[in-house]
Amino acid sequence: MTELKKNYAFIGLFGSGKTEVAINWALRLRREWPHVAIVDGDIISPYFRSRDVAEELESMGLTPVYPQGALRNGDLPVITGAARGYLERPEYKTVMDVGGEEGGIVVLGYLKPYLGDCEISMVVNVARPFSSTVDGISRALDELTRAGDLKVDYLINNPNLSVETTLDLILRGEEVLAEASSRLGIPVKFTVVPDLIEPQGLRFPVFPIRRFMRMEI
């Protein structure tokens, strides 16, 4: 891993898979740093939130940060005040999973004074209609960064259809992200590859992930 930042934030449209990326990035950081907090900053969607697997993440050495008590399972726009504390505590690396769409990014904008040495990445899933093209990615980037007055450091290629993700889809995502990167002037940090797919012929660094979010059948 390259030199570590103090804080990391993952943003993206609904369905981009940013929660999975944030969780796996936090676990990767934990292999190199003794204290890692993961902040559930998703105040938009009650589905696929890191707080839903908080106990599992805690057992793996992470410090989950999310609203406690009756607010844990609510869909109210609440972010715990502890988030600011972990962003500022020097002994912690902190990962923020920020809810999609403008409302969620406003939260990150609100915390901007406390982000410090922070790397912000936009997770892109080309299997979603609003981010399947370079034009769509450009519009999403503009909307998200303008809402929170933020600058994105990296794009992350995360083309996925949950368990139906294929290598062909991942390769198509790389083609789209390569063009988007060139047009927007933002480098691609890595391509996400689920642990059951053998990465072959990829142009970007590979980031293997384990899936934590489980779809109910």
N, C-alpha and C positions, 0 to 999 in steps of 0.2 A: 504494500500500500504506500502511496506517496505521503509526503509530510501531512500530518493530521491537522485539521482545522479544529477550532474550539467547538463550533456549532455547525449543524447541517439542517437544511430545511428542504423538504420535498413537496412540490406543488404539482398540480395537474388537474385536468378536467375530470369530472365524475367518470369512473370506469377506467381510468388510466392505469390503475394498479399501484398507485403511489404508496398505499399502506404496506403492501407486500415488500416493496423496495425499501421503504423506511425501516421496517422490522429487520430485514436481512442485512441492511447496512449497519444498523445498531449492533447486531450480533457479530458482524465482522469487526467493528470497532472494539467490541468487548474482548476479542482475542488479543488486542494490542494495548488496551487501556483498562485499568482496574475499575473505573466507575463510568458507566454509560447510562444516561437517562433517555427514555423515549417518550416524547410528549404527544398525546393524542389531541391534536388541534383541529379535529374535524367537527365543526359545529353545524355542518350542512346535512350530512347523510347519516341516518341511524344504522346503515348497513356497512359491513366490512370496516370496522374500526379496531384499532389496536387494543383498545380497552377490553374487547371481547375475549382476548387471549392473554389478558394481563397476568394471570397467575402462572401460566405456562412461561411467559417471558421472564417473569421474576425468578422462576426456578432455573432459568438459563443464565442468570447473573445480571439481567437488566433491571433498571429502576423505572417501571411504568408510571407515567404522570397523567392523571385523568380525573374528572370530577368524581367525588366519592359519594357514598350513600345513595339517596334516592335519585340523585342527578346522574348516576352512572349509566343507567339505561334510558335516560330521557333523550328527546330530540330537540332540546332547548339550546339556544345559542350561548353555551357556557364554556369557558375555558378556565381551568384552574389557575389561581394566582401563583401556585408553586412553579408554573412554567418559567416565570421571570427569574425566580431564584435559581433554578438549575441552569438557565442560560448564562447567569453571571458567576456561578460557583466555579472557581478555577480547577478544582479537582475532578470535575465532571466534563465529559464530552456529551453533548446533548443533540439528539435527533428529533426534528419536528415533522410529524405527519400532518400536513395542513389540508383542510377540507377543500374540495374543488369549488369552482365557480367563484364569483366576485366576493360573496359574503365571507367565505372562508379565508380568502387572501387578505381581507381587511384586518383579520385577526393578526396575521403576520406583520402587516403594516403597523398595527398598534404596538406590537412588540419590537419594532425596528430599533428603537433606542437601546435595547438590551441585547441585540443579536451579536454585537461585537464582531469577532473574527468568524464570520459565517459564510458557508458555501450554500448557494441556493440552486437547486436543480429542478427542471421541469420534466416530469415523466410523461412520455407520449406513447399512446397506444393507437397505432394506425388501423386497428380493427374496429375502432369506434368512428362513427360517421363524421363527427365534428373535428377529428384530428387525423383523417385518412389521407389528406393531401397537404402539400407544402403551404398552400393558401390558408387552409384550415388551421394548421399549426401556428402560422404567423398571426392569424386573428386571435387565437386562444392566448398566445404569448402576450399580445398587446393588451387584451382585456385583463389578464391576470396581473401583469406587472403594473398597469395603470391603476388598478383598484387598490393595490397595496403600496404604490410608489416604490417598487423594488426593481432590482436588476438581476436577471438570471445569469448564472455563471456557466451552467452546462445544460445540455439536453440529454435525456436518457431514453434509449430505444427499448420500449417494453411492449412489443406487439403481442397481444395474448387474447385467447378465447377460453380462458380457464383451462380445464383439462383437455380441451380440443385444440390447444396450441400446437402448431407444427413448425418444423424447420423452415419450410417454404414461407410461412407467414413471417417468421423472424427475419429471413433474408429480404423479404419485401419491405419490412420495416426499416432495414438498414439502407435500402435504396432511397426511401423517402426521407429518412433522417439525414442522410448524407447531403441531399439537395437542400433540405431545410437549413442545415448547418452552414452551408456555403452562402445561402441567401441572407441569413440572419446574422452571420458572423459570430455564432455561438458554437463552441466545440461540443462533440458528443462524448460524454464521459464513458459510457459503456453500453453494451447490449445485454439485456436481461435474458437469461436462458434457464427455464425450469430444470430441476434436477433429473428429470426423466428423459430429457432430450440431449442427444450427443451433438455438441456444437461443431459444425463443419463449414468451412468456407466463409467465415465471418470476417468483416474488415475492422470492426471495432473491438476493444477489449471486452472479454466475456465476464459477466457477473452472474454466477450460478445462484439460484435461489431455491429455497424450500418454501412451499406454500403453507401459510398459516390460516388464511381466511377460507372457511369451509362453506360451500353452498348447501343450503338445505334442500333435500329431495322430497 
